[in-house]
């Protein structure tokens, strides 16, 4: 009896192991079918695998396992997975091209008259004193000598004696939309003088929201000025062919820009060529294994973070060739055909892509290899820095430095002399770019999420870093206002305080041309003609602290 019991127990265990093994085989085989069927190019091969799977099931039906309730269960699972694979393998439905339409400027419910102020001309630095500005329908509709604009009883009238009017600040590198605390962060941005921002990440869903008027229609928050769809990475754009298809798709979705998060040189060049054909700006990260001068000459619109991972310092090194050969590029696994096929599974691709972007953000300040950093410092050439700057000027290649991000990346784990020397070198390079006439704009690389409070104030931290770089107050002001408007092709309605421009204005207590620090001294913010007093702005900041 004891032997019989032991035999039955062993037999039961064998059946369990057999069942587990069979189910594992089933999932594995049909998982392969699912992956392969997602790509229409390999569908014939997927059918071959599917036939092999069915053959395997036919053979298995002759085993002891194949009886009872397991038979219909296995076939149901097999058919469901196969159907999903076939469905996923169908070509995506054509996206209806986005029809260009101007996003309407919001408007205050009243006319606003500011009296006795000084207008700062962001083009020249000239001051026009003792004037009045009239706002209506979200625009500046009149500017005249103080007292010459007839006041109406329904107007909101503000005595702005001693104040300086500049355009609303533009933060030209943010990751705000789609994050937690988006609305709270936008409130804080306005409280700190930001009336518009460039979003540097996105998705098809967020594009639909933006194009429908979301993020632009409030007089209590800054406007989202432009944004991409999904950031191009080695995960979603592993090959030139896939990357070009993605660019075309994003153009149809209504993307304002194509944002690259770091891809291989052949993919990068293919995207640049396609973006040029479609007349859509190509902007973002340039990995250090690419020559920034060549990138500029090929038409890249805007280099972010000095090129990422010390790319600009490699380009300004007397040992550039060696450093570039040693620079980190795209991992070769991303071009592996099997990896490419697996990344066609949307859920898996989105997850891996998110992790890759997160890692890129954390390492945007560059590797902390002390020997390499010291070599960059020792081989820095001002002559080569000027050469790089001149190429940028010649090709109208813009820069969004994000010094606050560079600082955070270098000093996240504390500071030592090497990190400080390297950061000082970045400040020196920023000054060289400025002196040579490179077009630059203010951006901070901040967003929502856990650090949303910091994001609201970050533009003022960037002002301070630009001042450390010895960039003049006028040029810092231009980087925060005029230059962003020019980059976006929005000089008709932004960038200066003039009749016909959007009613987005910051009133300052002190002359911003005398000191960069005066850009912090905000008395009021006007957004689309809606007046936000210092008391209101202070209240927004106070409420953010307790949230």
MINUPA-390398 format. One line per 5 residues: number of its first residue (from 1); their letters; for each residue y negated, x negated, z negated of C-alpha. Coordinates in steps of 0.25 Angstrom, whole numbers, always signed. Layout:
% residues N
NUM) a) Y:X:Z  ...
***
This chain:
% residues 547
1) xxxxx) +0:+0:+0  -9:-11:-4  -7:-18:+10  -9:-5:+17  -22:-3:+10
6) xxxxx) -27:-17:+13  -23:-15:+28  -31:-2:+29  -43:-9:+23  -42:-21:+32
11) xxxxx) -41:-11:+44  -53:-3:+39  -61:-16:+39  -57:-20:+53  -61:-6:+58
16) xxxxx) -74:-7:+51  -77:-21:+57  -72:-16:+70  -82:-5:+70  -93:-14:+66
21) xxxxx) -90:-24:+77  -89:-13:+87  -103:-7:+83  -109:-21:+83  -104:-23:+97
26) xxxxx) -108:-10:+102  -122:-12:+96  -123:-26:+102  -118:-22:+116  -127:-10:+117
31) xxxxx) -139:-18:+111  -138:-28:+122  -137:-16:+132  -150:-11:+126  -158:-24:+127
36) xxxxx) -154:-26:+141  -156:-12:+146  -171:-13:+141  -173:-23:+153  -172:-16:+166
41) xxxxx) -170:-29:+173  -157:-31:+166  -152:-17:+166  -140:-20:+175  -135:-30:+165
46) xxxxx) -137:-20:+154  -128:-10:+162  -118:-21:+163  -118:-23:+148  -117:-8:+146
51) xxxxx) -105:-8:+154  -99:-19:+146  -102:-12:+133  -95:+1:+138  -83:-7:+142
56) xxxxx) -83:-13:+128  -83:+1:+122  -72:+5:+131  -63:-6:+127  -67:-4:+112
61) xxxxx) -62:+11:+113  -48:+5:+114  -49:-1:+100  -46:+6:+87  -60:+7:+84
66) xxxxx) -63:+16:+96  -59:+30:+90  -65:+41:+82  -79:+43:+80  -83:+29:+84
71) xxxxx) -81:+31:+99  -92:+42:+101  -101:+34:+91  -100:+21:+99  -102:+28:+113
76) xxxxx) -114:+36:+107  -120:+23:+102  -117:+16:+115  -123:+26:+124  -136:+28:+115
81) xxxxx) -138:+13:+115  -136:+12:+130  -145:+24:+133  -156:+17:+125  -154:+4:+132
86) xxxxx) -155:+11:+146  -167:+19:+141  -174:+7:+136  -171:-1:+149  -179:+9:+157
91) xxxxx) -192:+4:+163  -204:+8:+154  -212:+20:+158  -224:+16:+166  -237:+15:+157
96) xxxxx) -248:+23:+163  -259:+13:+165  -271:+15:+155  -283:+21:+162  -295:+13:+157
101) xxxxx) -305:+21:+149  -317:+16:+140  -314:+19:+125  -326:+27:+121  -336:+21:+111
106) xxxxx) -336:+29:+98  -350:+34:+93  -356:+37:+80  -360:+52:+78  -375:+48:+77
111) xxxxx) -385:+39:+83  -389:+27:+75  -402:+20:+75  -403:+6:+69  -418:+1:+67
116) xxxxx) -425:-13:+65  -413:-22:+67  -411:-35:+75  -401:-35:+87  -393:-48:+89
121) xxxxx) -391:-51:+104  -377:-57:+104  -378:-63:+118  -390:-72:+115  -393:-71:+100
126) xxxxx) -406:-65:+102  -412:-55:+91  -419:-42:+94  -426:-38:+81  -432:-25:+76
131) xxxxx) -424:-15:+85  -417:-2:+84  -403:+2:+90  -399:+16:+93  -384:+19:+94
136) xxxxx) -378:+32:+100  -365:+36:+106  -359:+23:+101  -368:+15:+108  -382:+7:+107
141) xxxxx) -391:+16:+115  -405:+10:+112  -411:-3:+106  -426:-3:+104  -437:-9:+95
146) xxxxx) -436:-4:+81  -442:+10:+79  -443:+13:+94  -430:+21:+94  -433:+36:+90
151) xxxxx) -425:+40:+78  -418:+53:+79  -415:+61:+66  -400:+61:+69  -399:+46:+71
156) xxxxx) -394:+37:+60  -405:+27:+58  -403:+14:+51  -413:+3:+47  -407:-10:+51
161) xxxxx) -419:-19:+48  -415:-33:+47  -401:-31:+53  -395:-38:+65  -387:-30:+75
166) xxxxx) -375:-36:+82  -364:-30:+90  -351:-26:+82  -342:-37:+79  -329:-38:+88
171) xxxxx) -316:-44:+82  -309:-48:+95  -295:-51:+89  -289:-41:+80  -275:-35:+77
176) xxxxx) -280:-22:+71  -274:-10:+78  -260:-6:+75  -260:-13:+62  -261:-7:+48
181) xxxxx) -275:-4:+42  -281:-3:+56  -291:+7:+53  -295:+0:+40  -297:-13:+47
186) xxxxx) -305:-7:+58  -314:-1:+47  -316:-15:+41  -319:-21:+54  -330:-12:+56
191) xxxxx) -335:-15:+42  -336:-29:+46  -343:-27:+59  -332:-26:+69  -334:-15:+79
196) xxxxx) -323:-19:+89  -311:-28:+90  -300:-33:+100  -286:-29:+96  -276:-41:+100
201) xxxxx) -263:-33:+98  -258:-20:+102  -248:-11:+108  -247:+1:+119  -248:+11:+108
206) xxxxx) -261:+4:+102  -267:+3:+116  -265:+18:+118  -273:+21:+104  -284:+11:+108
211) xxxxx) -285:+17:+122  -286:+31:+117  -298:+27:+108  -292:+23:+95  -298:+11:+89
216) xxxxx) -311:+13:+96  -317:+27:+93  -322:+25:+79  -336:+21:+74  -330:+17:+61
221) xxxxx) -321:+6:+67  -322:-5:+77  -317:-3:+91  -304:-9:+97  -309:-16:+109
226) xxxxx) -297:-20:+116  -282:-23:+113  -269:-27:+120  -255:-20:+120  -244:-28:+114
231) xxxxx) -247:-43:+112  -239:-51:+122  -229:-61:+116  -216:-68:+119  -209:-56:+114
236) xxxxx) -215:-45:+123  -219:-54:+134  -208:-65:+135  -208:-67:+150  -219:-66:+161
241) xxxxx) -213:-54:+167  -212:-46:+154  -226:-50:+150  -233:-46:+164  -226:-32:+162
246) xxxxx) -231:-31:+148  -246:-35:+153  -245:-24:+164  -240:-14:+153  -251:-17:+143
251) xxxxx) -262:-16:+154  -256:-2:+157  -256:+2:+142  -271:-1:+142  -271:-15:+135
256) xxxxx) -285:-21:+135  -280:-35:+134  -266:-42:+135  -264:-50:+122  -254:-62:+122
261) xxxxx) -248:-66:+109  -242:-79:+114  -232:-80:+126  -226:-91:+135  -235:-97:+145
266) xxxxx) -228:-90:+157  -230:-77:+151  -244:-80:+147  -248:-84:+161  -241:-71:+167
271) xxxxx) -248:-62:+157  -261:-69:+161  -259:-67:+176  -255:-52:+174  -267:-49:+164
276) xxxxx) -276:-55:+175  -270:-46:+186  -272:-34:+176  -286:-38:+172  -283:-38:+157
281) xxxxx) -287:-49:+147  -276:-58:+142  -279:-63:+128  -272:-68:+115  -264:-80:+111
286) xxxxx) -261:-92:+119  -249:-100:+113  -252:-115:+111  -242:-120:+122  -252:-114:+133
291) xxxxx) -264:-121:+137  -277:-113:+133  -285:-119:+145  -275:-114:+155  -274:-101:+148
296) xxxxx) -289:-99:+149  -289:-103:+164  -279:-93:+167  -288:-82:+161  -284:-79:+147
301) xxxxx) -294:-70:+141  -295:-74:+126  -288:-84:+118  -285:-80:+103  -284:-89:+91
306) xxxxx) -288:-102:+99  -275:-100:+107  -265:-98:+95  -257:-109:+88  -268:-120:+90
311) xxxxx) -268:-118:+105  -282:-121:+106  -281:-134:+98  -269:-138:+107  -278:-137:+119
316) xxxxx) -289:-145:+112  -280:-156:+108  -279:-170:+115  -264:-168:+113  -264:-155:+120
321) xxxxx) -252:-157:+129  -242:-161:+117  -247:-150:+108  -246:-140:+118  -231:-144:+121
326) xxxxx) -228:-143:+107  -235:-130:+105  -227:-117:+102  -225:-108:+113  -217:-95:+115
331) xxxxx) -202:-96:+110  -193:-98:+121  -184:-87:+116  -194:-76:+120  -190:-80:+135
336) xxxxx) -175:-79:+132  -170:-67:+141  -162:-61:+129  -174:-61:+120  -183:-55:+131
341) xxxxx) -173:-44:+133  -172:-41:+118  -187:-41:+117  -187:-29:+127  -183:-20:+115
346) xxxxx) -196:-15:+111  -193:-14:+96  -188:-28:+95  -199:-33:+104  -210:-27:+96
351) xxxxx) -204:-32:+83  -202:-47:+88  -216:-46:+95  -223:-42:+82  -216:-53:+74
356) xxxxx) -221:-63:+85  -235:-58:+85  -235:-59:+70  -230:-73:+70  -241:-77:+81
361) xxxxx) -252:-71:+72  -247:-79:+60  -247:-92:+68  -259:-90:+76  -266:-101:+68
366) xxxxx) -256:-112:+73  -244:-119:+67  -246:-126:+54  -239:-139:+59  -248:-149:+52
371) xxxxx) -245:-161:+62  -248:-152:+74  -261:-147:+68  -265:-161:+64  -262:-165:+78
376) xxxxx) -271:-154:+84  -282:-158:+75  -281:-173:+78  -280:-170:+93  -291:-160:+94
381) xxxxx) -301:-163:+106  -315:-157:+106  -315:-161:+121  -303:-153:+124  -308:-141:+115
386) xxxxx) -321:-141:+124  -312:-141:+137  -304:-129:+132  -317:-122:+128  -322:-125:+142
391) xxxxx) -309:-119:+149  -311:-106:+140  -326:-105:+144  -322:-107:+159  -312:-97:+159
396) xxxxx) -319:-87:+150  -307:-88:+140  -311:-81:+127  -307:-85:+113  -305:-77:+100
401) xxxxx) -303:-88:+90  -299:-80:+77  -303:-91:+68  -299:-82:+56  -285:-81:+61
406) xxxxx) -284:-96:+64  -289:-99:+50  -278:-89:+44  -267:-96:+52  -271:-110:+48
411) xxxxx) -273:-107:+33  -263:-96:+30  -255:-105:+22  -267:-113:+16  -275:-124:+22
416) xxxxx) -274:-139:+23  -282:-149:+30  -275:-148:+43  -277:-133:+44  -291:-134:+41
421) xxxxx) -293:-145:+51  -286:-137:+62  -295:-124:+58  -308:-133:+59  -303:-137:+73
426) xxxxx) -302:-123:+77  -316:-120:+72  -321:-132:+80  -314:-127:+92  -321:-114:+90
431) xxxxx) -334:-121:+90  -330:-128:+103  -327:-115:+110  -340:-109:+105  -348:-121:+110
436) xxxxx) -341:-122:+123  -344:-107:+126  -330:-101:+124  -331:-86:+123  -325:-82:+109
441) xxxxx) -324:-69:+101  -322:-66:+86  -308:-62:+83  -300:-62:+70  -285:-59:+73
446) xxxxx) -285:-49:+61  -280:-35:+60  -274:-24:+52  -262:-25:+43  -262:-32:+29
451) xxxxx) -275:-40:+32  -283:-28:+38  -294:-31:+28  -296:-45:+32  -296:-41:+47
456) xxxxx) -308:-32:+44  -316:-44:+39  -310:-55:+48  -321:-55:+59  -331:-61:+48
461) xxxxx) -321:-71:+44  -320:-75:+59  -336:-76:+59  -335:-86:+48  -325:-95:+55
466) xxxxx) -333:-95:+67  -345:-99:+59  -336:-111:+53  -334:-115:+68  -349:-116:+69
471) xxxxx) -350:-105:+80  -365:-100:+80  -368:-86:+74  -372:-81:+88  -359:-85:+94
476) xxxxx) -351:-79:+82  -358:-66:+84  -355:-67:+99  -341:-69:+96  -341:-57:+87
481) xxxxx) -348:-48:+97  -353:-51:+111  -341:-60:+115  -330:-49:+112  -338:-39:+120
486) xxxxx) -339:-49:+132  -324:-52:+131  -320:-38:+131  -330:-35:+143  -337:-26:+134
491) xxxxx) -351:-31:+135  -357:-18:+140  -354:-11:+127  -352:-22:+116  -356:-36:+112
496) xxxxx) -371:-34:+110  -381:-24:+104  -387:-18:+116  -390:-4:+122  -378:+2:+128
501) xxxxx) -368:-6:+119  -358:+0:+109  -364:+4:+96  -357:-7:+88  -366:-15:+80
506) xxxxx) -366:-24:+67  -379:-25:+59  -380:-38:+51  -389:-41:+40  -392:-55:+45
511) xxxxx) -394:-62:+58  -380:-66:+64  -386:-77:+72  -390:-85:+60  -377:-85:+53
516) xxxxx) -363:-81:+56  -362:-76:+42  -372:-65:+45  -361:-58:+54  -355:-54:+41
521) xxxxx) -368:-47:+36  -365:-33:+41  -375:-22:+38  -369:-11:+47  -360:-9:+58
526) xxxxx) -362:+1:+69  -350:+5:+77  -352:+14:+89  -366:+18:+83  -360:+22:+70
531) xxxxx) -367:+15:+58  -359:+9:+47  -368:+4:+35  -365:-8:+27  -361:+1:+15
536) xxxxx) -351:+8:+24  -345:-5:+29  -344:-11:+15  -337:+2:+11  -326:+0:+22
541) xxxxx) -324:-14:+17  -323:-10:+2  -313:+1:+6  -305:-9:+13  -303:-18:+0
546) xx) -297:-6:-8  -287:-1:+3
***
